[in-house]
Amino acid sequence: MEVGPQVGGGPATVPPAAPIEGRSVRLEPTAASHAAGLYERSHASPDDAAIWTYMPYGPFADADEMSAWVATCVVSTDPLFFTVVDRATGAPVGMASLLNIDTRMRHLELGHIWYARDAQRGRANTETAYLFLRAAFDGWGYRRAEWKCDALNARSRTAAERLGFTFEGVFRQHMIVKGRNRDTAWFSMLDTEWPPRREAFERWLDSPEGTALARPDA
């Protein structure tokens, strides 16, 4: 009877609530002090409502309501929320988190990711993903990283594949979000796939802004 290969090593490390420094962004554990800046960047225009279309929360009625939500993020450990800060300006441009953290099985997920509209096509999302994946695979000992999104969220699905995640399928009627059905598209990246992905990320980070990030196996 065929069985899977033996897996050595102990459990992965619990991701610490500590800043992660990048080149253009810094990932800071979400704090109450971030709330005002996050609200300003995500509620300045009626068009900003689109940021929240596929999120289970938002848009928020006012700054106080968003501050109350941010307060729940501050004390949460899974998801472990980070605020994405533009290093050049010191201003928050969005949020991302690590969740479904399983140190024994050595897998985690990147999720709760959103950015201000003017940051969505910049370097923030790509570098944030790189920083999380580098920490997970090179530092904390994880074997698998996951990316999940509403199956109708074409932009998120495209981002997952651009970043080097592999599509695994759709979980039908997986969730009810804001009273609507959500089928969930699942993507993953494995530790064995990470070295060439890391090289692709680092080539991109060394390249002029605007250069497309190509999967190393494309």
N, C-alpha and C positions, 0 to 999 in steps of 0.2 A: 504494500500500500504506500503510495507516494505521500510524502510530507514536505513541509516547507523547510528551508535552510535554517540552521541554528543561528540564533541572534545573541551575540555577546554584549557585554557592557551592562552597567547599572542604569538606574533611572536618570532621566534628564533633569536639568536644573529648573526650578521654578523661575520664570522670568522676573527679574527684580524691578521694582518701581523706581527706576533710576534713569537719568537722562541718557540718550543715545545721540552722539554727535555725528553729524554728516558734514558734507561740504557746503551745501546750500540750505539745508534744513537741520534743525535740532528737534528731536523728539523728547518732549518734557512730560513727565507724569502729569496728567490733567489736574489742575488746581483751581480753586474758586476764583483766583485772580485772572484766569483766562476767560471767564464767562463774558465779560463786557466786550472784549475784542472779538470773540467768536460770534457773538450776536451781531455786532456791527458789520462783520464781514459776510454774514449769511442772511441778513434781513434788511439790507439797504434798499432793495428794489423789489417790486412785485415779481420780477423774473427769478428772484432767488428762491421762490417756492419750489422750483424744479429740483433744487438740491435735495429736497426731502421726499421726492416722489416714491422712492423704493426703500426708504428708511422706516423703521417701526415707530418713529417719533418725528416731531417737527412737521411743518414750521411752527414756531412758538408764537403765542399771542403777543408777548412783549418780553423785554429784557429780564424781568423778574421771573417769568415762567421758565425761560431758558436757564437762568442762574440756578433755579431749583433743580432742573434736570442735571445740570453740570455737577451740582452737589452730590447727586447719586453716583455719578461717574467717579468722583474723587475717592469715595470709600469702597468702590467695587474692586475686587481683585481678579475676577473672572466674569466678564471681560476686564482686562487691565487696560485702562484708557490712557492714551497719550495725546497731547496737543502738538500739532505740527507747527513749528515756529520758523518763519523765514529768518535766516541768520543775518541777512543784509539789513533788514528793517527792525527785527525784534518783534514783529507782529505775528499773531497766530493766523494761519491760513486754512486750518482744518483740523480734523481729528482722525485717529486710527486706533485700533486696539488689537490685543492678542486675547483669544478666547478659546473655549473648549480645550483648555490646557490639560493634557494628560501626561504627567511625567513618567508614569509606569510604562505606558504604551508608546511614549515618546513622540506624540504628535500634538500639534496646536493649529489654530486657525488665525488668519488675518481677516479682520472684519470691522464693522461699524466705521467704515471709511467714507469720509465726505470732505470736500474742499470748497472754499469760496470759488465762485464762478471764474474769477480772473486768475485763479491758481490751477484750474483743472487741466489746462493744456501746457503747464510749465513742468518743471523738474520735480516738483514736490512728491507726486504720487510714486514716480519711478524710484526716487532715492529713498523714500520711506519704505517701500517694499524691500529694496536692497538691504537697508539697515536691519529690518526685522529678520529677513531670511539669513543674513550673515550671522546675526546673533544666535538665531535658532540652531543653525547647522554647524557653525564654526565655534560657537561659544558654549551653548547650553546643552548640546548633545541630542537634538531631536532628529528623528528619522523621516518625518513627514510634516509638511506644511500644507494647509488647506485654504481654499478661497471658495466661498459660496455666495451666490447672489440670486435675486429673482430671475427666473429664466427669461423674463421679458426685458430685463435690463441689458440691452445690447451693448451699451458703453462699458459696463462692468465686465461682461463676458469677453469683449474685445481686449480690455485691459489685462485680464487674467492670462489670456493666450499670449499677448505681447510680452508680458513679464516672464513667460516661460512655464506657466502652469499647464497641466494636461487636463483636458476635459474628460470627466469620468461618467457623466450621465445626468439625467434629470430625475429628482425625487418629486413625483407627482402629488399634488395636494398636500404638500409638506407642512405648510403653515397657513394661518389666517393673520394677515397684517392689515391693520386699519379697516377691518371688516371685509377685506377682499382675499380671494384665494391667492396663494403664492406657491407655484411650482419652483423648486430650487435647483439651479444648475450647480454641480459640484466640480471643482478643479483641485488638482494636487500637484505638489512637487516633492520629490524624494531626495534624501541626502546623497544618493548615488548620482542623481542628476544635477546636483548643485554645483560642482566644480566648473563645468562649462557654462552654466548659467551665470555664475559669479564672474567669470571672465567677460561674458557679454555685457553684464551690468557695468563692470569697471571700464571697459572700452567706451561704453556710452557716457559714463561720467567724465571720462577724459576728453570727450569729443565736444565740438561746439554745440551750443544749445540749439535744439530743433532737429538734431540728427535722430533718425528713427532707431529704436532699439529693436534689433533683429534677434530672434531666437537662434542660439548657436547650432541647432539641428535643422534650421530652415534651409 
